[in-house]
Amino acid sequence: MIPNDALDELRGMLGERLSTGKSDLSLHGRSETWHPEMPPDAVVYPKDTEEVAVIVRVCARHGVPIIGWGAGTALEGHGSASRGGVSVDFREMAAVLDVSVEDMLVRVQPGCTREALNRDLRATGLMFPVDPGADASLGGMASTRASGTTAVRYGTMRDHVRALEVVLADGRVIRTGTRARKSSSGYDLTGLFVGAEGTLGLITELTLRLHGQPEAVSAAVCGFDTTEGAIEAVILAMQMGLAPARIEYVDMATVRILNAADAAGLPEKPHLLLEFHGTGDGVAAEAARFGEIAAEQGGRDYRWATKPEERTRLWTMRHRAYHTILASRPGTTAIVTDVCVPISKLGVAIGRAASEISASPLDGPILGHVGDGNYHAILMVDRNAASEIAEAKRLPDAMVAHALELGGTATGEHGVGLGKLHLMAAEHGAAWEVMGAVKRALDPAALMNPGKVVPQDG
C-alpha cells in the first residue's frame, strides 16, 4: 500500500485528480487480453510535465512503484500494476503542441491518440501514418515501439520519434534528440526510451515525423489457393520495387468469421488485403502490376477500388478482426501471439503455426502484417478453463521458439510486458543482462513499471 504521507502529499497537489476509487483502480489494472486484473493503489491525472516530475519524486522518496498509462489498449499486460503503486494516467496531457508544416514535424503530449492527431492535421496536408489498429495513445505507442498495418511502407514508431521529453526515476526531466533529421552526437537516448515500456522513465512529450497525405489511395483484396502463394506474391512484389502502404494476410478461418459477421463475401481461402498510396497514375499502375504478380502465384478474384467508402469498409473490417474473432466464441478472452520473422521465412512460420494450432483443441485464426514478416494467432480461451489457458500459453511459446530458429523475434509490435518476459533470455542471451544493467543505472530502486521487460532483479 502507498504510505499515507505520500498520498497526502500527492492529494495536496492534485486534489480530485488523484483517485483511489475501486472502479478507477480496477480499470487501470485490466488488460485487453487474458492477464488477470492487477490494480494499482492509486491513479493520478497530471496536467503537465512539472506535475509528473513531482509525482515521481514523491513516489521515489517513499519507494512507491510508478506505472504509465495511455489508452489501455496494450495486449501483454504492460500497464498492469503487478507490484501495486501509482498509475500515471496521461489523459489530461493530450494536446497537439506545435505543428511545423515545413519541417514535417509535430510536438504532442503523450496522451494524444493517433486518430486525434490526424484529425488535427487534416488541414495541413500532412498525416501521421503509424496505425496499430487501436486508437492508442502516442506515448504508449512509443513506449511499446508499436507499428501496425502501414509499417511496410512508412515504418514503425522507432522510425517516427525524432525527440522526447522524459521524466526519469528520480524526477529529473531530460530531453533527448533534436528536430534535425540526423545526428552523430552522443548515445541515441531517444532510441533507448522508445520501446522501454515505461521501465526507464515516463515520456511527457514527443516530437514526431509526419508524411504528406497521398494524392490517391486504392485498396485491393485477393484470394489465394495457398498461404505459400500469398507470401510469395508479397516477396516478388517488394523485390520488383512495388511499395504498398499495407499488405495484410488473413487465413481461411478468419475469412469465415469475417464473412459471417460482416457479410464480407470473400471466397473461403487465404486472402491478402492491400492499400496503395501515391499519385493517381502511380496507384493504378502499382495495383495493376500487383494483380499480375498475384495471378502468377495462384491469386484469384483480385479486386481493387478507389472509392473512400469501399476502402473504409475493408480496413474497418480488418481493424475489427480481433474483436470479431472473439465474438465468434462468446464469453472467451484471447492469448494473442505476435512474432516476426524474415519475410523469406514467413510462409514456413505460418505453416508451422497453423499445424500446431490444428493439432490442439483451441481455435486460433491467423492474420498479420505480412509485408514486414509479422503475424498473429488469436487463441480463444475460456478464462476459467485452466487447461485452455495452459494450452494457449504453450502454443505461443512454441511459435516463438520456431521464430527464433528462423532468425526472428518474440514480438514484432506488441511488446514484452508481463506476457513475454519469460522469452527474453532465449532471444537476447547475455544482451538481456545488459538491459538489466541499464535499468539499474537509471532506476536503481526498480520503481518504474517494475516486473516488465528486464530480468526480475533488474
Protein Blocks (a to p, Z undefined) as FASTA:
>chain_A
ZZfklmmmmmmmnmmmpcfbfklmmmmmccfblbccdddfbdcddfbfklmmmmmmmmmm
nopacdddfehpafnopmpcfkgpjdddfklmmccfbdcfknopacddfklcfklmmmmm
mmnopacfbdghiacdfklmmmnopabjklmmnopfklmmmbdcdddfkopacdedjfbf
bdcehjafklmmnonlopnbccfbdcdddddddfbdcddddddfbfklmmmmmmmmmmno
pacfbdcdddfklmmmmmmmnonopacddddddddeddfklmmmmmmmmmmmmmmnopah
iacdfbfklmmmmmmmmmmmmmmmmmmmghiacddddddddfklmmmmmmmmmmmmmmpm
bdcdddddfknopacddddddfklmklmmmmmmmmmmmmmmmmmnopafbfklonmlmlm
mmmmmmnmmmlmmmmmmmmmmmmnopgoghihiafkZZ
